[in-house]
Amino acid sequence: MSVLERANRTPVSPNLLGDAMEAIAGMSPENRSIFEARTLRLIQLLANKGLTERRRADLVMALSFRLEALAHLVDGDHVKGWTLPGQADGATYLHADILKAAVKEPLIESAEGSPTFDAPAFGRRVLEIAKAKGRA
């Protein structure tokens, strides 16, 4: 099983993805850009939640991949109508339905070899989630 398949098979809740985003957003801008620093922050977050080491390993990978894929969508303006600029440097507020879609939509490999989402499929997923609640 590939790492991407393993990340796709690891369940992540929208709340946990949101907690991970907040934990990383709380880092200094210099450390936020360092993969190892982000990984350590996620490990600390999951350890504080009482997860076993094995479960933490899978979740850190899944969270890292989903956050990276989500960042690609936000940077590429694929979710523009569902975001607001934040007050902090580089911060962006995401609608809760974006997080719900980000934990459901399968990760794929980009042409550069990094985890990403299929942007059109992700957009449809967000609309389905919002429509189900009468907000589309």
C-alpha positions, 0 to 999 in steps of 0.5 A, spaced: 500 500 500 502 506 498 503 512 503 497 516 499 493 510 499 494 509 507 493 516 508 486 516 504 484 510 509 486 513 515 480 517 518 480 524 520 474 528 523 473 535 520 474 537 528 481 534 528 483 537 521 481 544 524 485 543 531 491 541 526 490 547 522 490 551 529 496 548 532 500 550 525 497 557 525 499 558 532 507 557 530 511 562 528 511 564 521 519 561 520 517 554 523 510 554 520 514 553 513 519 547 516 516 540 515 519 537 521 517 543 525 510 542 523 510 534 524 512 535 531 507 540 532 502 535 530 505 529 534 504 533 540 497 535 538 495 528 538 499 526 544 495 531 548 489 527 545 491 521 548 492 517 542 497 511 541 504 512 537 501 507 532 495 511 531 499 518 531 503 516 526 498 514 521 494 521 523 500 525 522 501 523 515 494 523 513 493 530 517 500 533 513 497 530 506 490 533 507 493 540 510 498 540 504 493 538 499 488 544 502 493 549 502 494 547 494 487 549 493 487 555 497 493 558 494 490 556 487 484 560 488 480 554 487 475 555 494 475 562 493 468 563 495 469 559 501 475 563 504 476 570 508 483 573 509 485 572 516 488 578 520 495 574 521 500 574 515 498 569 511 492 566 514 486 564 511 479 563 514 476 557 511 468 555 511 467 549 515 464 545 509 471 546 506 474 542 512 468 537 511 470 536 504 477 535 506 476 529 510 472 526 505 475 527 498 480 522 496 487 525 496 491 524 489 498 525 487 500 532 483 504 532 477 510 534 482 509 528 486 505 532 492 498 530 495 493 534 492 485 534 491 482 534 484 480 541 484 473 540 480 471 534 484 473 538 491 468 543 489 463 539 487 464 535 494 463 542 498 457 544 494 454 537 496 455 538 503 453 545 503 446 543 499 445 538 504 444 543 509 441 548 505 446 553 504 448 552 497 
